Amino acid sequence: MPAEHTADKYKYFVPITTRWMDNDVYGHVNNVTYYSYFDTVANHYLIAEGGLDIHTSDVIALVVESHCSYRAPVAYPQTLQAGLRVDRLSQRSVTYGTAIFDGVDDEAVAHGSFVHVFVDRDTRKAVAIPDPIREALAALTPDG
């Protein structure tokens, strides 16, 4: 596995407890569920560290692209760690590196990326990332 998908390459972590409904008929967490784990860690960070108010902020973030590679299965009941880093930060968007760790070893069981574009809540037109959120995101870059 490439070294960029080990826990030391991610800067922010949120525990994720799998749920009974996450398992599919094959006995492991279904592939689509990983995207909700990725969304959870990124939005948790934006709220907790960037000051995003999901109910009233004038600027919100929308997912415009996502990707996931699966390396090993996980299943209910299991506690996972969702890792987050920022791979690219531009004026109006951020590309996150995301990973899921099983707590057994340092290598991700799944890793991916997704892009948030920041938009005006009402018009849905792209806008500059607000300074408090930009500062929080910059802390997750390799130089942050």
N, C-alpha and C positions, 0 to 999 in steps of 0.2 A: 504494500500500500504506500502511496506517496506520502512523504513526511508531512505535507501540508494538511493532512487529515488526522493528526494526532491532537490530543487535548491541549498540549502546550501552544498550539497555533491559534487558539481561540481565547478571547479575553473576557467573555461574559457567559455565565451559565445559569440556567433555570432548571430546577428539578421537574420532571414530567412523570406522573404516575399513569401507567397504562390503565385502560378501562376494559371491562369485559367486552364491550362493543367494538373495541379496536381490533380484536382478533377476527380473522376471516375463517372460512370453512377449511382452510389449509393449516389452521392452528398457529398462525403467527400474525403480528400486526400487519394490517393491510397497507399496501403501498400508498394509498391516498392519505392515510392518517399522518404520515411523516410531514406532509405539507402543513397540516394544522400545527404540528410541533414547531416547525420552522416559523410559522406566523406568530405563534405564541411567544417564542423567545424574542423575536424582533420587536413586537408590540409591547411586551413587558419592558424591554429596555427603553423604548421611546417614552413610555409613560413614567417609569421609575427614574430614569436618568436624564431624559430630555425634556420633561415637563409637559408632554403631550396630554391634553385633556380630550379624550375621545368623544366626549359629548358636546363640547363647546368651542374647541379650537377652530379658528378661521381656516387653518391649513391642516389638511389630513394627508395621509400617505396611501396610495393605491398600488397594489401589486400589478406589474405589467409583464413580468417574465419570471419563470421559475424552472428549476431543474433539480433532480435528485438521483443519486447513484446509491444502490443498495449493496451492502457488503456482507451482512450477516443478519439472520432473523432475530427478532425479539418477540416476546409474547406476554400476554396478561397471565399472572400478575407480575409486574416488574417495574422498578423505579429506574428511570433513565435520566440523563443529563443532556439538555439541549444547549449546544455551544453556539456562540455568535461572534463574528468579527466583521470588519468592513474591508472589503476588497477594493472598492472604488467609491469615491465621494466626489460628486460634481455639484454644480450650482443648484440643480433641481431634482437630482436623484441620487440614490445610494444603491450599490450592489453589495449585498451581504454574502458572506461565506457562512454556511450553517452546517452543523453536524449533530448527530445523535450518538451518545456514548452509553454503553450498558453498565458501566461501573466495574466491569471485570478487568478490562485492559484499557490501554491508552489509545487504541485505534478506534476510529468511528465505525459504527455499524451501518451508518448511512451518512452521506454528506451531500450538500447541494449548494445552490445559490438562488437568490431571488432579488429582483429589482423593485424598489419602491420609488415611485415618482410622487413628489409633493405637489398637491393641487389645492386650489381654493375650494373650500367645502361647497359653496353654492354654485359656482360656475364650472367647476371641474377642470379649469384651465391650469396648466403647470405654472408654478410659482417658485421663487427662491426658497430654499430650506430655511426656516426661521433660525436665527442665531443660537438660541439655547439648544435646539435640536442638533444643529450643525456642530456645535462644540462637543456635545455628547457623542455624536457619531465619529468625530475626528479622534476621540480617545480610543476608539476601537480599530483604528488603522494601524498598520505595522509600525508607523512612526509615532503613534499617539501615546 
